[in-house]
């Protein structure tokens, strides 16, 4: 199952700064496609889209609970939608 998570760019950057580089969640965050190319294009410069599997999303959720509480609801929402879509497909 593919999980799609939308995070505010500020939350994404906070997670990157606070999660240790050796943590599995850090590897998930670093896979985001070429953030620099988005530059100042509205509305993309305000958000980051993360595609991962369910296990990786759960790892990211646990890291967010410790390092960026604002991101928790967005990650949970991505998990919820992906599970619902998985049920109907």
SULGIQUI-V920730 format. One record per residue. N is the residue number from 1. RES is the residue in one letter. PSI is psi as a letter, one per 30 degrees, with the letter a starting at -180 (* if undefined). NEAR is the number of other C-alpha atoms within 10 Angstrom. Layout:
N|RES|PSI|NEAR + N|RES|PSI|NEAR
This chain:
1|X|k|12 + 2|X|k|17 + 3|X|k|22 + 4|X|k|20 + 5|X|k|20 + 6|X|k|16 + 7|X|k|21 + 8|X|k|17 + 9|X|e|16 + 10|X|e|15 + 11|X|e|19 + 12|X|e|20 + 13|X|e|14 + 14|X|e|15 + 15|X|e|22 + 16|X|e|17 + 17|X|f|12 + 18|X|f|14 + 19|X|k|20 + 20|X|k|13 + 21|X|f|12 + 22|X|f|8 + 23|X|k|12 + 24|X|e|14 + 25|X|e|22 + 26|X|e|19 + 27|X|e|16 + 28|X|e|17 + 29|X|e|21 + 30|X|f|14 + 31|X|f|11 + 32|X|k|13 + 33|X|k|13 + 34|X|i|8 + 35|X|e|14 + 36|X|f|8 + 37|X|f|9 + 38|X|f|15 + 39|X|b|10 + 40|X|g|10 + 41|X|k|9 + 42|X|k|9 + 43|X|g|8 + 44|X|f|14 + 45|X|f|15 + 46|X|f|14 + 47|X|l|17 + 48|X|k|21 + 49|X|k|17 + 50|X|k|21 + 51|X|k|19 + 52|X|l|19 + 53|X|l|15 + 54|X|e|17 + 55|X|e|12 + 56|X|e|18 + 57|X|e|23 + 58|X|e|16 + 59|X|e|15 + 60|X|e|24 + 61|X|e|22 + 62|X|e|16 + 63|X|e|22 + 64|X|e|24 + 65|X|e|13 + 66|X|e|12 + 67|X|f|18 + 68|X|i|19 + 69|X|f|15 + 70|X|f|14 + 71|X|f|23 + 72|X|e|19 + 73|X|e|14 + 74|X|e|18 + 75|X|e|22 + 76|X|e|15 + 77|X|e|15 + 78|X|e|21 + 79|X|e|22 + 80|X|e|13 + 81|X|e|14 + 82|X|e|18 + 83|X|e|15 + 84|X|e|11 + 85|X|e|13 + 86|X|e|12 + 87|X|e|8 + 88|X|f|6 + 89|X|*|5
